[in-house]
Structures are given as structure tokens and as C-alpha cells.
Amino acid sequence: MKALKVLLIGIAALLTAVIVIPLTILAGLFVWLKLTEEADEGDLDLDDAI
């Protein structure tokens, strides 16, 4: 019975990692995109002026 409990905890931890890690990466990419979006707009304005 104890082995079953350890196995279930291990599977739950694995599933949690499989869900949380990609979501964390996507959130980081979204924040990076929002932070760099303003810098890109400034570059586009300079290109239009030339």
C-alpha cells in the first residue's frame, strides 16, 4: 500500500511538472514580448522617417 502511495505521488509530481514548466516558459516569453514591444515600435518609427 505504501508503494502505491509513493507511485501516485510520483505520477502527480510528474504531471504537475509537465503542466507547470511549459506554462512558465510561455509566461516568460509573453512578458519578454511585451517588454520588447515598445523598443520595436521605436525602431519602426526611425525606418519610416528614412
GUVEXBA-384753 format. One record per atom (N, C-alpha, C): residue in three letters; y, z, x. Coordinates in steps of 0.2 Angstrom, whole numbers, plus 5000, padded with zeros to 4 digits. Each point is the difference from the previous one (the first is absolute). Layout:
BEGIN
+------+------+------+------+
| bado |    y |    z |    x |
+------+------+------+------+
|  ala |    Y |    Z |    X |
...
+------+------+------+------+
# end
This chain:
BEGIN
+------+------+------+------+
| bado |    y |    z |    x |
+------+------+------+------+
|  met | 4994 | 5000 | 5004 |
|  met | 5006 | 5000 | 4996 |
|  met | 5006 | 5000 | 5004 |
|  lys | 5000 | 5004 | 5006 |
|  lys | 5006 | 5000 | 5004 |
|  lys | 5001 | 4993 | 5004 |
|  ala | 4995 | 4997 | 5001 |
|  ala | 5000 | 4993 | 5003 |
|  ala | 5004 | 4995 | 4995 |
|  leu | 4998 | 5001 | 4994 |
|  leu | 5003 | 4995 | 4995 |
|  leu | 5007 | 5002 | 4999 |
|  lys | 5002 | 5006 | 5001 |
|  lys | 5007 | 5002 | 4999 |
|  lys | 5004 | 4997 | 5006 |
|  val | 4997 | 5001 | 5006 |
|  val | 5003 | 4997 | 5006 |
|  val | 5001 | 4992 | 5000 |
|  leu | 4995 | 4997 | 4997 |
|  leu | 5000 | 4993 | 4999 |
|  leu | 5005 | 4998 | 4995 |
|  leu | 5001 | 5003 | 4995 |
|  leu | 5005 | 4999 | 4995 |
|  leu | 5007 | 5001 | 5003 |
|  ile | 5001 | 5005 | 5004 |
|  ile | 5007 | 5001 | 5003 |
|  ile | 5001 | 4995 | 5005 |
|  gly | 4995 | 4998 | 5003 |
|  gly | 5001 | 4994 | 5005 |
|  gly | 5002 | 4994 | 4997 |
|  ile | 4997 | 4998 | 4994 |
|  ile | 5001 | 4994 | 4997 |
|  ile | 5007 | 5000 | 4997 |
|  ala | 5002 | 5006 | 4997 |
|  ala | 5007 | 5001 | 4997 |
|  ala | 5005 | 4999 | 5005 |
|  ala | 4999 | 5003 | 5006 |
|  ala | 5005 | 4999 | 5006 |
|  ala | 5000 | 4993 | 5002 |
|  leu | 4995 | 4996 | 5000 |
|  leu | 5000 | 4993 | 5002 |
|  leu | 5004 | 4996 | 4995 |
|  leu | 4998 | 5001 | 4994 |
|  leu | 5004 | 4996 | 4995 |
|  leu | 5007 | 5002 | 5000 |
|  thr | 5002 | 5006 | 5001 |
|  thr | 5007 | 5002 | 5000 |
|  thr | 5004 | 4997 | 5006 |
|  ala | 4996 | 4999 | 5006 |
|  ala | 5003 | 4997 | 5006 |
|  ala | 5001 | 4993 | 4998 |
|  val | 4995 | 4997 | 4997 |
|  val | 5000 | 4992 | 4999 |
|  val | 5006 | 4999 | 4995 |
|  ile | 5002 | 5004 | 4996 |
|  ile | 5005 | 4999 | 4995 |
|  ile | 5007 | 5002 | 5003 |
|  val | 5000 | 5006 | 5003 |
|  val | 5007 | 5002 | 5003 |
|  val | 5003 | 4996 | 5006 |
|  ile | 4995 | 4999 | 5004 |
|  ile | 5003 | 4996 | 5006 |
|  ile | 5003 | 4994 | 4999 |
|  pro | 4997 | 4995 | 4996 |
|  pro | 5003 | 4994 | 4998 |
|  pro | 5007 | 5001 | 4996 |
|  leu | 5000 | 5005 | 4996 |
|  leu | 5006 | 5001 | 4996 |
|  leu | 5006 | 5003 | 5005 |
|  thr | 4998 | 5004 | 5005 |
|  thr | 5005 | 5002 | 5004 |
|  thr | 5003 | 4994 | 5005 |
|  ile | 4995 | 4996 | 5002 |
|  ile | 5002 | 4994 | 5003 |
|  ile | 5005 | 4995 | 4996 |
|  leu | 4998 | 4999 | 4994 |
|  leu | 5005 | 4996 | 4996 |
|  leu | 5006 | 5004 | 4998 |
|  ala | 5000 | 5006 | 5000 |
|  ala | 5007 | 5004 | 4999 |
|  ala | 5004 | 4999 | 5006 |
|  gly | 4997 | 5001 | 5006 |
|  gly | 5004 | 4999 | 5006 |
|  gly | 5003 | 4993 | 5001 |
|  leu | 4996 | 4995 | 4998 |
|  leu | 5002 | 4993 | 5000 |
|  leu | 5006 | 4999 | 4995 |
|  phe | 4999 | 5003 | 4994 |
|  phe | 5006 | 4999 | 4995 |
|  phe | 5006 | 5003 | 5003 |
|  val | 5000 | 5006 | 5003 |
|  val | 5006 | 5004 | 5002 |
|  val | 5003 | 4996 | 5006 |
|  trp | 4996 | 4997 | 5004 |
|  trp | 5002 | 4996 | 5006 |
|  trp | 5003 | 4994 | 4997 |
|  leu | 4998 | 4997 | 4995 |
|  leu | 5003 | 4994 | 4997 |
|  leu | 5007 | 5001 | 4997 |
|  lys | 5000 | 5006 | 4997 |
|  lys | 5006 | 5002 | 4997 |
|  lys | 5006 | 5002 | 5005 |
|  leu | 4997 | 5003 | 5006 |
|  leu | 5005 | 5002 | 5005 |
|  leu | 5003 | 4993 | 5004 |
|  thr | 4995 | 4996 | 5001 |
|  thr | 5002 | 4994 | 5003 |
|  thr | 5003 | 4994 | 4996 |
|  glu | 5000 | 5001 | 4993 |
|  glu | 5003 | 4995 | 4996 |
|  glu | 5008 | 4999 | 5001 |
|  glu | 5003 | 5005 | 5001 |
|  glu | 5007 | 5000 | 5001 |
|  glu | 5002 | 4996 | 5006 |
|  ala | 4996 | 5001 | 5005 |
|  ala | 5002 | 4997 | 5007 |
|  ala | 4998 | 4993 | 4999 |
|  asp | 4995 | 4998 | 4996 |
|  asp | 4999 | 4993 | 4999 |
|  asp | 5006 | 4996 | 4996 |
|  glu | 5002 | 5004 | 4996 |
|  glu | 5006 | 4997 | 4996 |
|  glu | 5006 | 4998 | 5004 |
|  gly | 5001 | 5005 | 5005 |
|  gly | 5006 | 4999 | 5004 |
|  gly | 4999 | 4994 | 5005 |
|  asp | 4994 | 4999 | 5002 |
|  asp | 4998 | 4994 | 5004 |
|  asp | 5001 | 4993 | 4996 |
|  leu | 4998 | 5001 | 4994 |
|  leu | 5001 | 4994 | 4995 |
|  leu | 5007 | 4998 | 4999 |
|  asp | 5004 | 5005 | 5000 |
|  asp | 5007 | 4999 | 4999 |
|  asp | 5003 | 4996 | 5006 |
|  leu | 4998 | 5002 | 5006 |
|  leu | 5003 | 4997 | 5006 |
|  leu | 4997 | 4993 | 5000 |
|  asp | 4994 | 4998 | 4998 |
|  asp | 4998 | 4993 | 5000 |
|  asp | 5004 | 4996 | 4996 |
|  asp | 5002 | 5003 | 4994 |
|  asp | 5003 | 4996 | 4995 |
|  asp | 5007 | 4998 | 5003 |
|  ala | 5003 | 5004 | 5004 |
|  ala | 5007 | 4999 | 5002 |
|  ala | 5000 | 4995 | 5006 |
|  ile | 4995 | 4999 | 5003 |
|  ile | 4999 | 4995 | 5005 |
|  ile | 5000 | 4993 | 4997 |
+------+------+------+------+
# end
